[in-house]
Amino acid sequence: MTLDPTTLNVAFVLLSLVLGVLLVFAWTLNRKVRALLPWGAAFCLIASGFAVANLGRSSGSYPALLIGNVLGLMSYVTLYAGCRIFNGRRGFPPAIVTGVGLWIAAFPFIYERQDHRLILVALTTGAYSLLSARELQRHARQPLASQRIAVVLLNLLAIFNIMRTWPGIALTSIPWIDALAYRWSSEMALFLVVFAPTLAFIFLSMAKESVELGYKQAAFVDPLTGIPNRRAFMQNAEALIASKAGKPVSCLVLDLDNFKRINDRYGHEVGDTVLKLFGQVLGRHLPQQSFGRLGGEEFAAVLPMNMECAAALGEAVRDDFSRAGNAMLGSETQVTVSVGCSASTNASIELLLREADLALYRAKDHGRNVVVSAMTLADA
């Protein structure tokens, strides 16, 4: 079967425009995924670049070849910027357009040398493709399956582009590489017609997966302190207890002392700051995912250790919070926390919390700002 390169190139231009518009439209529906806008622009730019460069090729127009290739290179720049934005980084630092600047500076000297133009374009687009793949691989904010596929596709795109330098530097000819190297070949156009929608689909999948993961995380994270909420804490605690069957597991229940007085005196904004501070203190002393906010000014932690070790950690949290709170509000206002501790080798999280709560009440009765364990309560 003979593939008409002109028809395939027209198909690629139209397909890229449609994909670009769809990605931009997806961005208008959910602007939280800001990377969809530059990714959509990248597809539109490559379509425009192909169309303008086609005109330059047929007419030999200097401006058309220059502008067409600049548009094509800018599509790779925008693709890379989209990957940076997706990872929450600055999308367009000044150095990002270095490759385009080199092309513009070199074009007057290589205008009449198609092989030199091919080498420079191939190396530049290959470099931007590698940067995009590296960005998604090394700076990923979330563990997305679709993002790993995007890394593979972008590395494949880099190999494809770099491979196109072969006809310009080699003394021998390899037919299948030559066929893919030249922009107007049927083989290259067919590759792009298949590759473009695949990459666009993966970008949309990344956006969808990112939004879904964000909603899932929001359901398990306390929005004020940024630590696990009650629902997440209970799930994490049950999983830990199940994995440590027959081994000691301890529970801490921590309640900020006189928190209402702080809110009344300084306002709820300062109260919120105190809660955030306590979340940070917990993060400095306790393992990740071992603690959470139960509600209000009450927090809890489940730890794979005996009661003595857990009580020592509770004491470290109490001391650190007292120092940090006093540094924030001054010595005139005591910012403290009372801690109740329980432990067992086979109890449920509900029973551990109940026993730690009883110890916490005893801590409140003993003047607050202390750690009381369930064994102390039993011996009293």
C-alpha positions as CSV (number, residue, x, y, z in Angstrom):
1,M,0.0,0.0,0.0
2,T,1.3,3.4,-1.0
3,L,0.9,6.2,1.5
4,D,0.6,9.7,0.1
5,P,2.9,11.9,2.2
6,T,1.0,15.1,1.4
7,T,-2.2,13.6,2.6
8,L,-0.6,12.2,5.8
9,N,1.0,15.6,6.5
10,V,-2.4,17.4,6.1
11,A,-3.9,14.7,8.3
12,F,-1.3,15.3,11.0
13,V,-1.7,19.1,10.9
14,L,-5.5,18.8,11.3
15,L,-5.2,16.1,13.9
16,S,-2.8,18.1,16.0
17,L,-5.0,21.2,15.8
18,V,-8.0,19.1,17.0
19,L,-6.0,17.5,19.8
20,G,-4.7,20.9,20.9
21,V,-8.2,22.4,21.0
22,L,-9.4,19.4,23.0
23,L,-6.6,19.8,25.5
24,V,-7.3,23.5,25.9
25,F,-11.0,22.7,26.2
26,A,-10.2,20.2,29.0
27,W,-8.3,23.0,30.7
28,T,-11.3,25.3,30.6
29,L,-13.4,22.6,32.3
30,N,-10.9,22.1,35.1
31,R,-8.4,24.9,35.5
32,K,-6.7,23.2,38.5
33,V,-4.6,21.2,36.0
34,R,-2.9,24.2,34.5
35,A,-0.5,22.1,32.4
36,L,-3.4,21.2,30.0
37,L,-3.2,24.8,28.6
38,P,0.5,24.7,27.5
39,W,0.1,21.1,26.3
40,G,-2.8,22.1,24.1
41,A,-0.8,25.1,22.9
42,A,2.1,22.7,22.0
43,F,-0.1,20.7,19.7
44,C,-1.4,23.8,18.0
45,L,2.1,25.2,17.6
46,I,3.4,22.0,16.0
47,A,0.5,22.0,13.6
48,S,1.1,25.6,12.7
49,G,4.8,24.9,12.3
50,F,4.2,22.0,9.9
51,A,1.8,24.0,7.9
52,V,4.0,27.1,7.6
53,A,7.2,25.0,6.9
54,N,5.3,23.1,4.2
55,L,4.7,26.4,2.4
56,G,8.3,27.3,2.8
57,R,9.4,24.0,1.4
58,S,7.3,24.3,-1.7
59,S,8.2,28.0,-2.4
60,G,11.7,28.1,-0.9
61,S,10.6,31.0,1.2
62,Y,13.2,32.1,3.7
63,P,10.7,33.6,6.2
64,A,8.4,30.6,6.0
65,L,11.1,28.1,6.7
66,L,12.4,30.2,9.6
67,I,9.0,30.8,11.1
68,G,7.8,27.3,10.5
69,N,10.8,25.8,12.3
70,V,10.5,28.4,15.1
71,L,6.9,27.4,15.7
72,G,7.9,23.7,15.7
73,L,10.6,24.3,18.2
74,M,8.3,26.4,20.4
75,S,5.9,23.5,20.5
76,Y,8.6,21.5,22.3
77,V,9.4,24.4,24.6
78,T,5.8,24.6,25.5
79,L,5.6,20.8,26.0
80,Y,8.5,21.0,28.4
81,A,6.9,24.0,30.2
82,G,3.7,22.1,30.6
83,C,5.6,19.2,32.3
84,R,7.2,21.7,34.7
85,I,3.8,23.3,35.5
86,F,2.2,19.9,36.0
87,N,4.9,19.2,38.7
88,G,4.2,22.6,40.3
89,R,7.3,24.3,39.1
90,R,7.8,27.5,37.2
91,G,6.8,26.9,33.6
92,F,8.8,29.4,31.6
93,P,12.2,30.3,33.1
94,P,14.2,32.5,30.6
95,A,16.7,29.7,29.9
96,I,13.9,27.5,28.5
97,V,14.0,29.2,25.1
98,T,17.7,28.8,24.6
99,G,17.3,26.2,21.9
100,V,14.9,28.4,19.9
101,G,17.4,31.3,20.2
102,L,20.2,29.2,18.9
103,W,18.1,28.2,15.9
104,I,17.2,31.8,15.0
105,A,20.9,32.8,15.3
106,A,22.1,29.9,13.2
107,F,19.5,29.9,10.5
108,P,21.0,32.6,8.3
109,F,24.2,30.5,8.1
110,I,22.5,27.1,7.4
111,Y,19.5,28.2,5.3
112,E,20.9,26.6,2.2
113,R,22.1,23.5,3.9
114,Q,19.2,21.1,4.5
115,D,21.4,18.6,6.3
116,H,22.6,21.2,8.8
117,R,19.1,22.4,9.4
118,L,18.0,18.8,10.0
119,I,20.8,18.2,12.5
120,L,20.2,21.3,14.5
121,V,16.4,20.8,14.6
122,A,16.7,17.1,15.5
123,L,19.2,17.8,18.3
124,T,17.1,20.6,19.7
125,T,13.8,18.8,19.7
126,G,15.5,15.7,21.1
127,A,16.9,17.7,24.0
128,Y,13.6,19.2,24.8
129,S,11.9,15.8,24.7
130,L,14.6,14.4,27.1
131,L,14.1,17.4,29.4
132,S,10.3,16.8,29.4
133,A,10.8,13.1,30.2
134,R,13.3,13.9,33.0
135,E,11.0,16.5,34.4
136,L,8.1,14.0,34.8
137,Q,10.3,11.3,36.1
138,R,12.5,13.2,38.7
139,H,10.1,15.9,39.9
140,A,6.8,14.0,40.0
141,R,4.6,15.2,42.9
142,Q,2.2,12.3,42.8
143,P,2.6,8.5,42.0
144,L,0.6,8.4,38.8
145,A,0.6,5.4,36.5
146,S,-0.1,7.5,33.4
147,Q,2.9,9.7,34.2
148,R,5.2,6.8,33.9
149,I,3.8,6.0,30.5
150,A,4.3,9.6,29.5
151,V,8.0,9.3,30.5
152,V,8.3,6.3,28.2
153,L,6.6,8.2,25.3
154,L,8.7,11.3,25.7
155,N,11.9,9.2,25.8
156,L,10.7,7.5,22.6
157,L,10.1,10.9,21.1
158,A,13.6,12.0,22.1
159,I,15.1,8.9,20.4
160,F,13.1,9.5,17.3
161,N,14.2,13.1,17.0
162,I,17.9,12.4,17.7
163,M,17.8,9.5,15.3
164,R,16.9,12.0,12.6
165,T,20.4,13.4,12.7
166,W,21.7,10.3,11.0
167,P,21.4,11.3,7.3
168,G,23.1,14.6,8.1
169,I,26.2,13.1,9.8
170,A,26.6,9.6,8.4
171,L,28.5,8.6,5.3
172,T,26.3,5.5,4.8
173,S,22.6,5.2,4.3
174,I,20.2,3.1,6.3
175,P,16.8,3.1,4.5
176,W,14.5,2.9,7.4
177,I,16.3,5.7,9.3
178,D,16.3,7.8,6.2
179,A,12.6,7.3,5.8
180,L,11.8,8.5,9.3
181,A,14.4,11.3,9.2
182,Y,12.9,13.5,6.6
183,R,9.9,15.6,7.5
184,W,7.9,14.9,4.4
185,S,8.3,11.1,4.2
186,S,5.2,8.9,4.4
187,E,6.8,6.9,7.2
188,M,7.5,9.9,9.4
189,A,4.0,11.3,8.8
190,L,2.4,8.0,9.7
191,F,4.5,7.8,12.9
192,L,3.4,11.2,14.0
193,V,-0.3,10.6,13.1
194,V,-0.2,7.6,15.5
195,F,2.0,9.1,18.2
196,A,0.3,12.5,18.6
197,P,-3.1,11.2,19.8
198,T,-1.4,8.7,22.0
199,L,0.6,11.4,23.8
200,A,-2.5,13.6,24.0
201,F,-4.5,10.8,25.5
202,I,-1.8,10.2,28.2
203,F,-1.8,13.9,29.1
204,L,-5.5,13.8,29.6
205,S,-5.1,10.6,31.7
206,M,-2.5,12.3,33.8
207,A,-4.8,15.3,34.4
208,K,-7.8,13.0,35.3
209,E,-5.6,10.8,37.6
210,S,-4.1,13.9,39.3
211,V,-7.6,15.4,40.0
212,E,-8.9,12.0,41.3
213,L,-5.9,11.6,43.6
214,G,-6.3,15.2,44.8
215,Y,-9.9,14.5,45.8
216,K,-8.8,11.2,47.5
217,Q,-6.1,13.0,49.5
218,A,-8.5,15.8,50.4
219,A,-10.8,13.2,51.9
220,F,-8.0,11.9,54.2
221,V,-6.2,15.1,55.1
222,D,-7.1,17.7,57.7
223,P,-7.3,20.9,55.6
224,L,-6.0,23.2,58.4
225,T,-3.0,21.3,59.7
226,G,-2.2,19.2,56.6
227,I,-1.9,16.0,58.6
228,P,-4.2,12.9,58.4
229,N,-7.8,13.5,59.6
230,R,-9.7,11.1,61.8
231,R,-10.8,8.9,59.0
232,A,-7.3,8.5,57.7
233,F,-5.9,8.0,61.2
234,M,-8.3,5.2,62.0
235,Q,-7.5,3.4,58.7
236,N,-3.7,3.8,59.3
237,A,-4.1,2.7,62.9
238,E,-6.1,-0.5,62.0
239,A,-3.6,-1.4,59.4
240,L,-0.7,-1.0,61.8
241,I,-2.3,-3.0,64.5
242,A,-3.1,-5.8,62.1
243,S,0.5,-5.9,60.9
244,K,1.8,-6.1,64.5
245,A,-0.4,-8.9,65.8
246,G,1.1,-10.2,69.0
247,K,3.5,-7.3,69.3
248,P,3.1,-4.2,71.5
249,V,1.3,-1.3,70.0
250,S,0.8,2.0,71.9
251,C,-1.6,4.8,71.5
252,L,-1.2,8.5,72.4
253,V,-4.2,10.9,72.8
254,L,-3.1,14.5,72.9
255,D,-5.3,17.4,73.8
256,L,-4.2,21.1,73.7
257,D,-4.6,22.7,77.1
258,N,-6.9,25.8,77.5
259,F,-7.3,26.1,73.8
260,K,-10.6,28.0,74.1
261,R,-8.8,30.6,76.2
262,I,-6.2,31.1,73.4
263,N,-9.0,31.6,70.9
264,D,-10.8,34.0,73.1
265,R,-7.8,36.1,73.9
266,Y,-6.0,36.1,70.5
267,G,-8.7,35.2,68.0
268,H,-9.3,32.2,65.9
269,E,-6.6,33.1,63.4
270,V,-3.9,32.7,66.2
271,G,-5.7,29.5,67.4
272,D,-5.5,28.1,63.9
273,T,-1.8,28.9,63.9
274,V,-1.3,27.1,67.2
275,L,-3.0,24.0,65.7
276,K,-0.8,24.1,62.6
277,L,2.3,24.5,64.9
278,F,1.2,21.4,66.9
279,G,0.8,19.4,63.6
280,Q,4.4,20.4,62.7
281,V,5.6,19.3,66.2
282,L,4.0,15.9,65.7
283,G,5.7,15.6,62.4
284,R,9.1,16.2,63.9
285,H,8.8,13.5,66.5
286,L,6.4,10.8,65.2
287,P,6.6,8.6,62.1
288,Q,4.6,9.7,59.1
289,Q,1.0,8.3,58.9
290,S,1.2,7.3,62.6
291,F,-0.8,10.3,63.9
292,G,-3.8,12.4,63.0
293,R,-6.3,15.1,64.1
294,L,-9.4,13.6,65.7
295,G,-11.2,16.9,65.8
296,G,-11.0,20.3,67.4
297,E,-7.8,20.4,69.5
298,E,-7.6,16.6,70.0
299,F,-5.0,14.5,68.2
300,A,-3.9,10.9,68.4
301,A,-1.0,8.6,67.4
302,V,-0.6,4.8,67.2
303,L,3.0,3.6,67.5
304,P,4.7,0.2,67.1
305,M,6.4,0.2,70.5
306,N,5.8,-0.5,74.1
307,M,4.2,2.0,76.5
308,E,7.5,3.3,78.0
309,C,8.9,4.2,74.6
310,A,5.6,5.8,73.5
311,A,5.4,7.8,76.7
312,A,8.9,9.1,76.1
313,L,7.9,10.2,72.6
314,G,4.8,11.9,74.1
315,E,7.1,13.7,76.6
316,A,9.3,14.9,73.7
317,V,6.2,16.2,71.9
318,R,4.9,17.9,75.0
319,D,8.3,19.6,75.7
320,D,8.8,20.7,72.1
321,F,5.3,22.2,71.8
322,S,5.6,24.1,75.1
323,R,8.8,25.7,73.9
324,A,7.6,26.5,70.4
325,G,4.2,27.8,71.7
326,N,5.9,30.1,74.2
327,A,8.2,31.4,71.6
328,M,5.3,32.2,69.4
329,L,2.9,33.8,72.0
330,G,5.3,34.8,74.7
331,S,5.8,33.6,78.3
332,E,2.6,35.3,79.5
333,T,0.4,32.6,77.8
334,Q,1.1,29.0,78.4
335,V,0.7,26.9,75.3
336,T,0.8,23.3,76.4
337,V,-0.6,19.8,75.7
338,S,-1.7,17.0,77.9
339,V,-1.0,13.4,76.8
340,G,-2.6,10.1,77.6
341,C,-0.9,6.8,76.7
342,S,-2.1,3.2,76.4
343,A,-0.6,0.0,75.1
344,S,-1.6,-3.6,74.2
345,T,-0.5,-6.6,72.2
346,N,-4.0,-7.5,70.9
347,A,-6.4,-4.6,71.5
348,S,-8.4,-2.8,68.8
349,I,-7.8,0.8,68.0
350,E,-11.1,1.7,69.7
351,L,-10.0,0.1,73.0
352,L,-6.6,1.7,72.8
353,L,-8.2,5.1,72.3
354,R,-10.6,4.6,75.1
355,E,-7.8,3.7,77.6
356,A,-5.6,6.5,76.4
357,D,-8.6,8.9,76.8
358,L,-8.9,7.8,80.5
359,A,-5.2,8.5,81.0
360,L,-5.7,11.9,79.3
361,Y,-8.5,12.8,81.8
362,R,-6.1,12.0,84.6
363,A,-3.5,14.2,83.0
364,K,-6.0,17.1,82.9
365,D,-6.8,16.4,86.6
366,H,-3.1,16.6,87.5
367,G,-2.7,20.1,86.3
368,R,-2.2,19.6,82.5
369,N,1.0,19.7,80.5
370,V,1.9,16.2,81.6
371,V,2.1,12.7,80.1
372,V,0.1,10.0,81.9
373,S,0.1,6.4,80.9
374,A,-2.7,3.8,81.5
375,M,-0.4,1.7,83.8
376,T,0.0,4.8,86.0
377,L,-3.8,5.2,86.0
378,A,-4.2,1.5,87.0
379,D,-1.7,1.8,89.8
380,A,-3.2,5.0,91.2
